[in-house]
Amino acid sequence: MKKTLSRGLAGALCVGLMIGSCVSVGAEGETADNLGKILFLQTHNNNSFMSYMGEVFVKLAEEKGFEVDHLTADSDEGKQLSQIEQGISSGEYVGIICDCTGEGVTQGFKEAKEAGLYVMTLHEGVEDNTYVDCIVACSLAETGYEAISLEVEELGDNFNLAIVNGSEGHGATVAIRKGYDKALEEYPDINVVFDGAGNWNAEDAMALTETWFSSGEKIDGIVCMNDGMATGVRQVMRDNGVLGTIPIYSNDCEENTLQAIEAGEQSGSFDMNAEAQCTAALDAMANLIAGEKIEEKEIYVDPLLVTKDNLEEYRASHSDNY
């Protein structure tokens, strides 16, 4: 069963663990009942959204009465698995909340469950959820579907579309692609003229789209799976004199993309609603610790679409963050 949470824009170790960067909070100065100590593992914190999510999670955890150790894995699946295994062996934790680097961490989830810990995934999950008590994420598929639907609103339902995917086989790539494919089934007259992998970074996206624009094939609209790749695509569009004339949507609401939206160089970007994700995950963990039944194993929060129309409001709501 799945549950979807919608949040409006305006409303919305170190001891024994030496792998990755670490932040520990909650042991002093708590204002809420102590719910126990949890281990929060993030894939990485090398972009503003992931850094923001880490900060929000730690802050909300402390407010809700958790002690929390926060580690990042530098996108290294083996490192994250080791973090899980060291967390288990420390005996310090009642639960693990993991933003997953890949499917290999499921072995760690199995070991955690066997040791009596609660296991949850947050933001990036896994396919095999046998040993996962609760899944919390933003609906990446929804961002893909909405991105193409917004292109249709602007261009009609018969146009040439270019798609810049993330890394092949990556969980987020698969999820967003499901949304793209759903929209393409709904609008069969859209002609996908280019479809390739930008591998989540500007350099690869630039190299990819340079060949597309040099081919002479007309491109009416572009969707990118993240802002990093969109940054590279915008540079190629600038070089080809079409920046601001072709609608482009992406994910993450990085500052340079927000600046591009403000300048009319990009149509919009989707924020993965970090606060809503973290709140839902911590509330679910609190319920598990209290022995309460979780109504839904899968909880999905809605993304936030940022365009020129609500950019000022979005920036005000994130003024202390990113």
Phi and psi in degrees as GROMACS dihedral restraints (atoms count N, CA, C in turn):
[ dihedral_restraints ]
;  ai    aj    ak    al  type     phi  dphi    fc
    3     4     5     6     1  -123.6    20    10
    4     5     6     7     1   147.1    20    10
    6     7     8     9     1  -127.4    20    10
    7     8     9    10     1   134.9    20    10
    9    10    11    12     1  -113.2    20    10
   10    11    12    13     1   129.9    20    10
   12    13    14    15     1  -110.3    20    10
   13    14    15    16     1   130.9    20    10
   15    16    17    18     1  -110.9    20    10
   16    17    18    19     1   126.6    20    10
   18    19    20    21     1  -122.6    20    10
   19    20    21    22     1   130.9    20    10
   21    22    23    24     1   -73.0    20    10
   22    23    24    25     1   157.5    20    10
   24    25    26    27     1   -63.2    20    10
   25    26    27    28     1   -43.5    20    10
   27    28    29    30     1   -68.4    20    10
   28    29    30    31     1   -31.8    20    10
   30    31    32    33     1   -87.1    20    10
   31    32    33    34     1   -21.1    20    10
   39    40    41    42     1   -53.5    20    10
   40    41    42    43     1   -27.7    20    10
   42    43    44    45     1   -76.1    20    10
   43    44    45    46     1   119.9    20    10
   45    46    47    48     1    84.3    20    10
   46    47    48    49     1    -6.7    20    10
   48    49    50    51     1  -125.0    20    10
   49    50    51    52     1   105.5    20    10
   51    52    53    54     1  -113.0    20    10
   52    53    54    55     1    12.1    20    10
   54    55    56    57     1  -101.2    20    10
   55    56    57    58     1   125.6    20    10
   57    58    59    60     1    85.5    20    10
   58    59    60    61     1   176.0    20    10
   60    61    62    63     1   -79.8    20    10
   61    62    63    64     1   149.5    20    10
   63    64    65    66     1  -137.9    20    10
   64    65    66    67     1   137.7    20    10
   66    67    68    69     1  -130.7    20    10
   67    68    69    70     1   132.0    20    10
   69    70    71    72     1  -124.5    20    10
   70    71    72    73     1   128.2    20    10
   72    73    74    75     1  -137.9    20    10
   73    74    75    76     1   167.8    20    10
   75    76    77    78     1   101.0    20    10
   76    77    78    79     1   -11.2    20    10
   78    79    80    81     1   -74.7    20    10
   79    80    81    82     1   -25.5    20    10
   81    82    83    84     1  -126.1    20    10
   82    83    84    85     1   149.3    20    10
   84    85    86    87     1    70.6    20    10
   85    86    87    88     1    23.8    20    10
   87    88    89    90     1   -71.3    20    10
   88    89    90    91     1   143.7    20    10
   90    91    92    93     1  -105.8    20    10
   91    92    93    94     1    -8.2    20    10
   93    94    95    96     1  -114.9    20    10
   94    95    96    97     1   167.2    20    10
   96    97    98    99     1   -60.4    20    10
   97    98    99   100     1   143.2    20    10
   99   100   101   102     1   -75.6    20    10
  100   101   102   103     1   115.9    20    10
  102   103   104   105     1   -92.0    20    10
  103   104   105   106     1    -3.8    20    10
  105   106   107   108     1   114.2    20    10
  106   107   108   109     1   177.9    20    10
  108   109   110   111     1  -106.2    20    10
  109   110   111   112     1   131.5    20    10
  111   112   113   114     1  -121.7    20    10
  112   113   114   115     1   157.1    20    10
  114   115   116   117     1  -110.7    20    10
  115   116   117   118     1   119.8    20    10
  117   118   119   120     1  -107.5    20    10
  118   119   120   121     1   118.0    20    10
  120   121   122   123     1  -112.2    20    10
  121   122   123   124     1   125.4    20    10
  123   124   125   126     1  -111.3    20    10
  124   125   126   127     1   145.3    20    10
  126   127   128   129     1   -56.2    20    10
  127   128   129   130     1   -50.0    20    10
  129   130   131   132     1  -163.3    20    10
  130   131   132   133     1   173.0    20    10
  132   133   134   135     1  -135.7    20    10
  133   134   135   136     1    39.8    20    10
  135   136   137   138     1   -96.8    20    10
  136   137   138   139     1    14.5    20    10
  138   139   140   141     1  -137.9    20    10
  139   140   141   142     1   168.5    20    10
  141   142   143   144     1   -65.2    20    10
  142   143   144   145     1   -36.1    20    10
  144   145   146   147     1   -64.7    20    10
  145   146   147   148     1   -46.9    20    10
  147   148   149   150     1   -66.3    20    10
  148   149   150   151     1   -37.5    20    10
  150   151   152   153     1   -62.8    20    10
  151   152   153   154     1   -43.9    20    10
  153   154   155   156     1   -61.9    20    10
  154   155   156   157     1   -44.3    20    10
  156   157   158   159     1   -59.6    20    10
  157   158   159   160     1   -42.9    20    10
  159   160   161   162     1   -60.6    20    10
  160   161   162   163     1   -44.8    20    10
  162   163   164   165     1   -63.6    20    10
  163   164   165   166     1   -43.8    20    10
  165   166   167   168     1   -64.2    20    10
  166   167   168   169     1   -43.8    20    10
  168   169   170   171     1   -59.7    20    10
  169   170   171   172     1   -49.4    20    10
  171   172   173   174     1   -61.5    20    10
  172   173   174   175     1   -43.2    20    10
  174   175   176   177     1   -63.3    20    10
  175   176   177   178     1   -48.7    20    10
  177   178   179   180     1   -66.5    20    10
  178   179   180   181     1   -37.6    20    10
  180   181   182   183     1   -60.2    20    10
  181   182   183   184     1   -44.2    20    10
  183   184   185   186     1   -63.4    20    10
  184   185   186   187     1   -42.7    20    10
  186   187   188   189     1   -63.2    20    10
  187   188   189   190     1   -33.1    20    10
  189   190   191   192     1   -85.5    20    10
  190   191   192   193     1    -5.1    20    10
  192   193   194   195     1   100.2    20    10
  193   194   195   196     1    16.5    20    10
  195   196   197   198     1   -93.8    20    10
  196   197   198   199     1   148.9    20    10
  198   199   200   201     1   -91.2    20    10
  199   200   201   202     1   142.6    20    10
  201   202   203   204     1  -142.4    20    10
  202   203   204   205     1   134.3    20    10
  204   205   206   207     1  -104.9    20    10
  205   206   207   208     1   134.2    20    10
  207   208   209   210     1  -121.0    20    10
  208   209   210   211     1   118.6    20    10
  210   211   212   213     1  -123.4    20    10
  211   212   213   214     1   148.9    20    10
  213   214   215   216     1  -117.9    20    10
  214   215   216   217     1   153.6    20    10
  216   217   218   219     1  -113.2    20    10
  217   218   219   220     1     4.6    20    10
  219   220   221   222     1    54.1    20    10
  220   221   222   223     1    36.5    20    10
  222   223   224   225     1    60.1    20    10
  223   224   225   226     1    25.0    20    10
  225   226   227   228     1  -105.9    20    10
  226   227   228   229     1   110.0    20    10
  228   229   230   231     1   -60.7    20    10
  229   230   231   232     1   -42.0    20    10
  231   232   233   234     1   -63.4    20    10
  232   233   234   235     1   -39.9    20    10
  234   235   236   237     1   -64.2    20    10
  235   236   237   238     1   -42.1    20    10
  237   238   239   240     1   -67.3    20    10
  238   239   240   241     1   -38.3    20    10
  240   241   242   243     1   -60.6    20    10
  241   242   243   244     1   -41.6    20    10
  243   244   245   246     1   -63.8    20    10
  244   245   246   247     1   -37.8    20    10
  246   247   248   249     1   -61.8    20    10
  247   248   249   250     1   -42.0    20    10
  249   250   251   252     1   -62.5    20    10
  250   251   252   253     1   -47.3    20    10
  252   253   254   255     1   -65.6    20    10
  253   254   255   256     1   -38.4    20    10
  255   256   257   258     1   -68.9    20    10
  256   257   258   259     1   -35.7    20    10
  258   259   260   261     1   -62.6    20    10
  259   260   261   262     1   -41.3    20    10
  261   262   263   264     1   -62.5    20    10
  262   263   264   265     1   -48.7    20    10
  264   265   266   267     1   -67.4    20    10
  265   266   267   268     1   -23.5    20    10
  267   268   269   270     1   -68.3    20    10
  268   269   270   271     1   -26.3    20    10
  270   271   272   273     1    69.6    20    10
  271   272   273   274     1    14.8    20    10
  273   274   275   276     1   -88.8    20    10
  274   275   276   277     1   -19.4    20    10
  276   277   278   279     1  -111.7    20    10
  277   278   279   280     1   146.7    20    10
  279   280   281   282     1   -92.0    20    10
  280   281   282   283     1   -19.4    20    10
  282   283   284   285     1  -163.8    20    10
  283   284   285   286     1   161.8    20    10
  285   286   287   288     1  -124.6    20    10
  286   287   288   289     1   132.1    20    10
  288   289   290   291     1  -117.5    20    10
  289   290   291   292     1   121.0    20    10
  291   292   293   294     1  -125.0    20    10
  292   293   294   295     1   124.0    20    10
  294   295   296   297     1   -89.4    20    10
  295   296   297   298     1   104.8    20    10
  297   298   299   300     1   -82.9    20    10
  298   299   300   301     1   139.2    20    10
  300   301   302   303     1   -81.2    20    10
  301   302   303   304     1   -25.0    20    10
  303   304   305   306     1   173.0    20    10
  304   305   306   307     1   177.6    20    10
  306   307   308   309     1   -66.3    20    10
  307   308   309   310     1   -22.7    20    10
  309   310   311   312     1   -63.1    20    10
  310   311   312   313     1   -19.6    20    10
  312   313   314   315     1   -74.3    20    10
  313   314   315   316     1   -10.4    20    10
  315   316   317   318     1   -62.9    20    10
  316   317   318   319     1   -27.2    20    10
  318   319   320   321     1   -62.4    20    10
  319   320   321   322     1   -38.9    20    10
  321   322   323   324     1   -65.6    20    10
  322   323   324   325     1   -37.3    20    10
  324   325   326   327     1   -62.7    20    10
  325   326   327   328     1   -40.8    20    10
  327   328   329   330     1   -59.8    20    10
  328   329   330   331     1   -46.0    20    10
  330   331   332   333     1   -65.3    20    10
  331   332   333   334     1   -36.7    20    10
  333   334   335   336     1   -65.0    20    10
  334   335   336   337     1   -44.2    20    10
  336   337   338   339     1   -63.7    20    10
  337   338   339   340     1   -40.0    20    10
  339   340   341   342     1   -64.0    20    10
  340   341   342   343     1   -26.5    20    10
  342   343   344   345     1   -88.3    20    10
  343   344   345   346     1    -0.3    20    10
  345   346   347   348     1    89.9    20    10
  346   347   348   349     1    14.6    20    10
  348   349   350   351     1   -90.5    20    10
  349   350   351   352     1   151.8    20    10
  351   352   353   354     1   -81.7    20    10
  352   353   354   355     1   143.2    20    10
  354   355   356   357     1  -127.8    20    10
  355   356   357   358     1   129.2    20    10
  357   358   359   360     1  -134.1    20    10
  358   359   360   361     1   152.1    20    10
  360   361   362   363     1  -109.5    20    10
  361   362   363   364     1   147.0    20    10
  363   364   365   366     1  -136.2    20    10
  364   365   366   367     1   130.4    20    10
  366   367   368   369     1    71.6    20    10
  367   368   369   370     1   -75.8    20    10
  369   370   371   372     1  -101.2    20    10
  370   371   372   373     1   120.1    20    10
  372   373   374   375     1  -106.5    20    10
  373   374   375   376     1  -160.5    20    10
  375   376   377   378     1  -130.5    20    10
  376   377   378   379     1   164.5    20    10
  378   379   380   381     1   -76.8    20    10
  379   380   381   382     1   -41.0    20    10
  381   382   383   384     1   -92.1    20    10
  382   383   384   385     1   103.7    20    10
  384   385   386   387     1  -104.3    20    10
  385   386   387   388     1    25.9    20    10
  387   388   389   390     1   -54.9    20    10
  388   389   390   391     1   -39.6    20    10
  390   391   392   393     1  -108.8    20    10
  391   392   393   394     1    25.9    20    10
  393   394   395   396     1  -111.9    20    10
  394   395   396   397     1   126.9    20    10
  396   397   398   399     1   -79.1    20    10
  397   398   399   400     1   -33.1    20    10
  399   400   401   402     1  -156.3    20    10
  400   401   402   403     1   142.3    20    10
  402   403   404   405     1  -116.2    20    10
  403   404   405   406     1   125.3    20    10
  405   406   407   408     1  -125.9    20    10
  406   407   408   409     1   130.6    20    10
  408   409   410   411     1  -159.3    20    10
  409   410   411   412     1   162.2    20    10
  411   412   413   414     1   -83.5    20    10
  412   413   414   415     1   145.6    20    10
  414   415   416   417     1   -75.2    20    10
  415   416   417   418     1    92.9    20    10
  417   418   419   420     1   -64.4    20    10
  418   419   420   421     1   -35.1    20    10
  420   421   422   423     1   -59.6    20    10
  421   422   423   424     1   -36.4    20    10
  423   424   425   426     1   -64.4    20    10
  424   425   426   427     1   -37.7    20    10
  426   427   428   429     1   -63.3    20    10
  427   428   429   430     1   -40.2    20    10
  429   430   431   432     1   -64.7    20    10
  430   431   432   433     1   -45.5    20    10
  432   433   434   435     1   -63.0    20    10
  433   434   435   436     1   -45.8    20    10
  435   436   437   438     1   -66.8    20    10
  436   437   438   439     1   -35.5    20    10
  438   439   440   441     1   -60.2    20    10
  439   440   441   442     1   -47.9    20    10
  441   442   443   444     1   -70.4    20    10
  442   443   444   445     1   -36.5    20    10
  444   445   446   447     1   -61.4    20    10
  445   446   447   448     1   -37.7    20    10
  447   448   449   450     1   -67.5    20    10
  448   449   450   451     1   -36.3    20    10
  450   451   452   453     1   -61.1    20    10
  451   452   453   454     1   -40.5    20    10
  453   454   455   456     1   -63.2    20    10
  454   455   456   457     1   -41.7    20    10
  456   457   458   459     1   -57.8    20    10
  457   458   459   460     1   -36.8    20    10
  459   460   461   462     1   -86.0    20    10
  460   461   462   463     1   -34.8    20    10
  462   463   464   465     1  -111.8    20    10
  463   464   465   466     1    -7.8    20    10
  465   466   467   468     1    86.8    20    10
  466   467   468   469     1  -176.1    20    10
  468   469   470   471     1  -103.3    20    10
  469   470   471   472     1    16.7    20    10
  471   472   473   474     1  -136.6    20    10
  472   473   474   475     1    94.9    20    10
  474   475   476   477     1  -155.4    20    10
  475   476   477   478     1   169.5    20    10
  477   478   479   480     1   -92.7    20    10
  478   479   480   481     1   120.7    20    10
  480   481   482   483     1  -114.1    20    10
  481   482   483   484     1   138.7    20    10
  483   484   485   486     1  -113.0    20    10
  484   485   486   487     1   134.9    20    10
  486   487   488   489     1  -118.6    20    10
  487   488   489   490     1   123.4    20    10
  489   490   491   492     1  -107.4    20    10
  490   491   492   493     1   106.2    20    10
  492   493   494   495     1   -86.4    20    10
  493   494   495   496     1   167.1    20    10
  495   496   497   498     1   -80.4    20    10
  496   497   498   499     1  -155.2    20    10
  498   499   500   501     1   -70.3    20    10
  499   500   501   502     1   138.9    20    10
  501   502   503   504     1   -60.0    20    10
  502   503   504   505     1   129.9    20    10
  504   505   506   507     1    84.9    20    10
  505   506   507   508     1   -11.9    20    10
  507   508   509   510     1   -64.1    20    10
  508   509   510   511     1   143.5    20    10
  510   511   512   513     1   -56.0    20    10
  511   512   513   514     1   -43.0    20    10
  513   514   515   516     1   -67.7    20    10
  514   515   516   517     1   -37.0    20    10
  516   517   518   519     1   -60.2    20    10
  517   518   519   520     1   -46.9    20    10
  519   520   521   522     1   -61.2    20    10
  520   521   522   523     1   -43.9    20    10
  522   523   524   525     1   -66.5    20    10
  523   524   525   526     1   -47.8    20    10
  525   526   527   528     1   -64.7    20    10
  526   527   528   529     1   -37.4    20    10
  528   529   530   531     1   -62.5    20    10
  529   530   531   532     1   -34.3    20    10
  531   532   533   534     1   -58.5    20    10
  532   533   534   535     1   -39.3    20    10
  534   535   536   537     1   -68.2    20    10
  535   536   537   538     1   -42.8    20    10
  537   538   539   540     1   -56.7    20    10
  538   539   540   541     1   -49.2    20    10
  540   541   542   543     1   -64.9    20    10
  541   542   543   544     1   -34.9    20    10
  543   544   545   546     1   -62.7    20    10
  544   545   546   547     1   -44.2    20    10
  546   547   548   549     1   -66.4    20    10
  547   548   549   550     1   -39.3    20    10
  549   550   551   552     1   -66.2    20    10
  550   551   552   553     1   -32.7    20    10
  552   553   554   555     1   -68.2    20    10
  553   554   555   556     1   -36.2    20    10
  555   556   557   558     1   -72.9    20    10
  556   557   558   559     1   -30.9    20    10
  558   559   560   561     1  -121.5    20    10
  559   560   561   562     1    77.4    20    10
  561   562   563   564     1   -68.3    20    10
  562   563   564   565     1   -13.5    20    10
  564   565   566   567     1   -84.4    20    10
  565   566   567   568     1    -6.2    20    10
  567   568   569   570     1   -67.9    20    10
  568   569   570   571     1   131.6    20    10
  570   571   572   573     1  -103.0    20    10
  571   572   573   574     1   108.2    20    10
  573   574   575   576     1   -81.1    20    10
  574   575   576   577     1   101.8    20    10
  576   577   578   579     1   -86.9    20    10
  577   578   579   580     1   -26.7    20    10
  579   580   581   582     1  -140.7    20    10
  580   581   582   583     1   144.7    20    10
  582   583   584   585     1  -157.3    20    10
  583   584   585   586     1   104.1    20    10
  585   586   587   588     1  -149.8    20    10
  586   587   588   589     1   175.1    20    10
  588   589   590   591     1   -99.2    20    10
  589   590   591   592     1   124.6    20    10
  591   592   593   594     1   -97.8    20    10
  592   593   594   595     1    -1.6    20    10
  594   595   596   597     1    56.1    20    10
  595   596   597   598     1    31.0    20    10
  597   598   599   600     1    70.2    20    10
  598   599   600   601     1     8.2    20    10
  600   601   602   603     1  -133.0    20    10
  601   602   603   604     1   156.8    20    10
  603   604   605   606     1   -65.7    20    10
  604   605   606   607     1   -39.8    20    10
  606   607   608   609     1   -62.9    20    10
  607   608   609   610     1   -48.7    20    10
  609   610   611   612     1   -65.9    20    10
  610   611   612   613     1   -37.6    20    10
  612   613   614   615     1   -66.0    20    10
  613   614   615   616     1   -37.4    20    10
  615   616   617   618     1   -63.2    20    10
  616   617   618   619     1   -48.0    20    10
  618   619   620   621     1   -60.4    20    10
  619   620   621   622     1   -39.0    20    10
  621   622   623   624     1   -65.7    20    10
  622   623   624   625     1   -51.5    20    10
  624   625   626   627     1   -78.1    20    10
  625   626   627   628     1   -20.9    20    10
  627   628   629   630     1   -59.5    20    10
  628   629   630   631     1   -40.5    20    10
  630   631   632   633     1   -68.4    20    10
  631   632   633   634     1   -34.7    20    10
  633   634   635   636     1   -65.2    20    10
  634   635   636   637     1   -48.8    20    10
  636   637   638   639     1   -70.8    20    10
  637   638   639   640     1   -28.5    20    10
  639   640   641   642     1   -77.8    20    10
  640   641   642   643     1   -10.8    20    10
  642   643   644   645     1   -74.5    20    10
  643   644   645   646     1   -20.9    20    10
  645   646   647   648     1    88.7    20    10
  646   647   648   649     1    -7.7    20    10
  648   649   650   651     1   -70.0    20    10
  649   650   651   652     1   133.6    20    10
  651   652   653   654     1   -70.9    20    10
  652   653   654   655     1   134.6    20    10
  654   655   656   657     1  -119.0    20    10
  655   656   657   658     1   122.5    20    10
  657   658   659   660     1   -97.2    20    10
  658   659   660   661     1   -31.8    20    10
  660   661   662   663     1  -149.3    20    10
  661   662   663   664     1   153.8    20    10
  663   664   665   666     1  -135.8    20    10
  664   665   666   667     1   137.3    20    10
  666   667   668   669     1  -122.7    20    10
  667   668   669   670     1   136.2    20    10
  669   670   671   672     1  -124.0    20    10
  670   671   672   673     1   146.0    20    10
  672   673   674   675     1   -80.4    20    10
  673   674   675   676     1   -15.1    20    10
  675   676   677   678     1  -152.7    20    10
  676   677   678   679     1   167.5    20    10
  678   679   680   681     1   -70.1    20    10
  679   680   681   682     1   -31.5    20    10
  681   682   683   684     1   -57.6    20    10
  682   683   684   685     1   -46.9    20    10
  684   685   686   687     1   -68.0    20    10
  685   686   687   688     1   -37.2    20    10
  687   688   689   690     1   -61.7    20    10
  688   689   690   691     1   -33.1    20    10
  690   691   692   693     1   -59.5    20    10
  691   692   693   694     1   -44.8    20    10
  693   694   695   696     1   -66.2    20    10
  694   695   696   697     1   -40.2    20    10
  696   697   698   699     1   -63.8    20    10
  697   698   699   700     1   -41.3    20    10
  699   700   701   702     1   -62.7    20    10
  700   701   702   703     1   -36.5    20    10
  702   703   704   705     1   -64.1    20    10
  703   704   705   706     1   -41.8    20    10
  705   706   707   708     1   -64.6    20    10
  706   707   708   709     1   -40.1    20    10
  708   709   710   711     1   -62.7    20    10
  709   710   711   712     1   -39.6    20    10
  711   712   713   714     1   -62.4    20    10
  712   713   714   715     1   -45.3    20    10
  714   715   716   717     1   -62.2    20    10
  715   716   717   718     1   -27.5    20    10
  717   718   719   720     1   -98.8    20    10
  718   719   720   721     1     7.0    20    10
  720   721   722   723     1    71.8    20    10
  721   722   723   724     1    22.6    20    10
  723   724   725   726     1  -119.9    20    10
  724   725   726   727     1     8.0    20    10
  726   727   728   729     1   -62.7    20    10
  727   728   729   730     1   128.5    20    10
  729   730   731   732     1    91.6    20    10
  730   731   732   733     1    -6.3    20    10
  732   733   734   735     1  -105.1    20    10
  733   734   735   736     1   -10.8    20    10
  735   736   737   738     1  -121.7    20    10
  736   737   738   739     1   121.4    20    10
  738   739   740   741     1   -63.5    20    10
  739   740   741   742     1   136.5    20    10
  741   742   743   744     1  -139.0    20    10
  742   743   744   745     1   132.6    20    10
  744   745   746   747     1  -124.9    20    10
  745   746   747   748     1   146.3    20    10
  747   748   749   750     1  -149.4    20    10
  748   749   750   751     1  -171.3    20    10
  750   751   752   753     1  -123.2    20    10
  751   752   753   754     1   146.6    20    10
  753   754   755   756     1   118.7    20    10
  754   755   756   757     1   -24.2    20    10
  756   757   758   759     1    57.2    20    10
  757   758   759   760     1    45.1    20    10
  759   760   761   762     1   -64.7    20    10
  760   761   762   763     1   153.0    20    10
  762   763   764   765     1   -59.3    20    10
  763   764   765   766     1   -39.9    20    10
  765   766   767   768     1   -67.2    20    10
  766   767   768   769     1   -29.2    20    10
  768   769   770   771     1   -73.5    20    10
  769   770   771   772     1   -38.4    20    10
  771   772   773   774     1   -60.8    20    10
  772   773   774   775     1   -39.2    20    10
  774   775   776   777     1   -65.1    20    10
  775   776   777   778     1   -37.4    20    10
  777   778   779   780     1   -66.9    20    10
  778   779   780   781     1   -38.8    20    10
  780   781   782   783     1   -62.5    20    10
  781   782   783   784     1   -44.4    20    10
  783   784   785   786     1   -61.4    20    10
  784   785   786   787     1   -35.7    20    10
  786   787   788   789     1   -84.3    20    10
  787   788   789   790     1    -0.8    20    10
  789   790   791   792     1    79.4    20    10
  790   791   792   793     1    16.2    20    10
  792   793   794   795     1   -93.5    20    10
  793   794   795   796     1   -12.3    20    10
  795   796   797   798     1  -144.7    20    10
  796   797   798   799     1   146.9    20    10
  798   799   800   801     1   -79.1    20    10
  799   800   801   802     1   -41.3    20    10
  801   802   803   804     1  -174.9    20    10
  802   803   804   805     1   168.8    20    10
  804   805   806   807     1  -146.8    20    10
  805   806   807   808     1   149.9    20    10
  807   808   809   810     1  -101.7    20    10
  808   809   810   811     1   127.5    20    10
  810   811   812   813     1   -88.3    20    10
  811   812   813   814     1   137.0    20    10
  813   814   815   816     1   -82.6    20    10
  814   815   816   817     1    11.9    20    10
  816   817   818   819     1    55.8    20    10
  817   818   819   820     1    58.7    20    10
  819   820   821   822     1   -57.2    20    10
  820   821   822   823     1   -43.3    20    10
  822   823   824   825     1   -63.2    20    10
  823   824   825   826     1   -42.8    20    10
  825   826   827   828     1   -65.7    20    10
  826   827   828   829     1   -40.2    20    10
  828   829   830   831     1   -61.8    20    10
  829   830   831   832     1   -49.1    20    10
  831   832   833   834     1   -64.7    20    10
  832   833   834   835     1   -41.2    20    10
  834   835   836   837     1   -60.9    20    10
  835   836   837   838     1   -46.3    20    10
  837   838   839   840     1   -62.8    20    10
  838   839   840   841     1   -41.0    20    10
  840   841   842   843     1   -65.9    20    10
  841   842   843   844     1   -44.6    20    10
  843   844   845   846     1   -69.1    20    10
  844   845   846   847     1   -36.9    20    10
  846   847   848   849     1   -64.3    20    10
  847   848   849   850     1   -41.2    20    10
  849   850   851   852     1   -65.6    20    10
  850   851   852   853     1   -41.3    20    10
  852   853   854   855     1   -63.7    20    10
  853   854   855   856     1   -40.0    20    10
  855   856   857   858     1   -61.5    20    10
  856   857   858   859     1   -40.2    20    10
  858   859   860   861     1   -65.0    20    10
  859   860   861   862     1   -41.4    20    10
  861   862   863   864     1   -61.7    20    10
  862   863   864   865     1   -45.6    20    10
  864   865   866   867     1   -63.0    20    10
  865   866   867   868     1   -35.8    20    10
  867   868   869   870     1   -77.4    20    10
  868   869   870   871     1    -2.7    20    10
  870   871   872   873     1    79.3    20    10
  871   872   873   874     1    16.0    20    10
  873   874   875   876     1   -88.4    20    10
  874   875   876   877     1   149.8    20    10
  876   877   878   879     1   -77.1    20    10
  877   878   879   880     1   132.7    20    10
  879   880   881   882     1   -84.9    20    10
  880   881   882   883     1   125.7    20    10
  882   883   884   885     1   -62.5    20    10
  883   884   885   886     1   -40.6    20    10
  885   886   887   888     1  -131.1    20    10
  886   887   888   889     1   132.7    20    10
  888   889   890   891     1   -73.6    20    10
  889   890   891   892     1   -31.4    20    10
  891   892   893   894     1  -111.3    20    10
  892   893   894   895     1   122.6    20    10
  894   895   896   897     1  -122.5    20    10
  895   896   897   898     1   121.6    20    10
  897   898   899   900     1  -119.9    20    10
  898   899   900   901     1   128.8    20    10
  900   901   902   903     1   -99.0    20    10
  901   902   903   904     1   153.8    20    10
  903   904   905   906     1   -78.0    20    10
  904   905   906   907     1   142.3    20    10
  906   907   908   909     1   -71.9    20    10
  907   908   909   910     1   163.3    20    10
  909   910   911   912     1  -109.4    20    10
  910   911   912   913     1   121.1    20    10
  912   913   914   915     1   -86.2    20    10
  913   914   915   916     1   126.1    20    10
  915   916   917   918     1  -112.6    20    10
  916   917   918   919     1   122.7    20    10
  918   919   920   921     1  -127.8    20    10
  919   920   921   922     1  -177.9    20    10
  921   922   923   924     1   -61.0    20    10
  922   923   924   925     1   -28.1    20    10
  924   925   926   927     1   -68.6    20    10
  925   926   927   928     1   -33.1    20    10
  927   928   929   930     1  -120.8    20    10
  928   929   930   931     1    16.1    20    10
  930   931   932   933     1   -61.2    20    10
  931   932   933   934     1   -43.4    20    10
  933   934   935   936     1   -62.7    20    10
  934   935   936   937     1   -43.1    20    10
  936   937   938   939     1   -63.3    20    10
  937   938   939   940     1   -42.7    20    10
  939   940   941   942     1   -63.1    20    10
  940   941   942   943     1   -45.8    20    10
  942   943   944   945     1   -62.3    20    10
  943   944   945   946     1   -38.3    20    10
  945   946   947   948     1   -63.9    20    10
  946   947   948   949     1   -38.4    20    10
  948   949   950   951     1   -74.6    20    10
  949   950   951   952     1   -17.7    20    10
  951   952   953   954     1  -117.9    20    10
  952   953   954   955     1    25.6    20    10
  954   955   956   957     1   -63.3    20    10
  955   956   957   958     1   -27.3    20    10
  957   958   959   960     1   -97.5    20    10
  958   959   960   961     1     9.4    20    10
  960   961   962   963     1  -124.4    20    10
  961   962   963   964     1   -93.5    20    10
